């Protein structure tokens, strides 16, 4: 049995419009992508309240003057949003590693 995951079932894309936050609870990983310089990434434990800049130790940044700029968030806060002038040009992509597509089953091959 081959185990291909349905990419559409495991990836969610959210516009980085200034002020909108996303709940990271269901994601195993999340990145912010933008063609221009990425605005500030803010995080919080409470929805739409008490947001602050993400700690630099919780960000994995890749910037490219000629292509996409990417920031990965590896922190433990529950909510994330992008703020600033370039927020409307940003896209937040979350991936659910543990969510199996509908009808997908994995048989264990481990022996007791």
C-alpha positions, 0 to 999 in steps of 0.5 A, a space after each residue: 500500500 502506498 501512503 501518499 497524502 492529499 496535499 489539499 487536505 493538509 495545507 491551509 493558506 490564509 491571506 496575511 491581511 493586517 489585523 487578521 490572526 490565525 489559530 495555530 493549534 491545528 498546524 504542525 508547521 507554519 510559514 509566512 511568504 511574501 514577494 516583498 519584505 515581510 512585515 512583522 510577525 506577531 503572536 499571542 496566547 489569546 485570540 485577537 488580544 495582547 499580540 507582541 512581536 515574535 521572539 527572533 529565536 522562534 523565527 527561521 528567516 530566509 530573505 531574497 532580494 529577487 524572489 520570495 521572502 519566507 519566515 517560519 515560526 517554531 514558537 509555542 504561541 497559539 495565534 499568529 498574525 502579520 502586521 505592517 505595510 506589507 501585510 496585505 502582500 503576505 500569505 500564511 501557509 499552515 501544514 497539518 502533518 497529523 491530519 489524514 485525508 478523508 478515507 485515508 487509513 494507515 495500517 501498522 506494519 509493526 509486530 508485537 
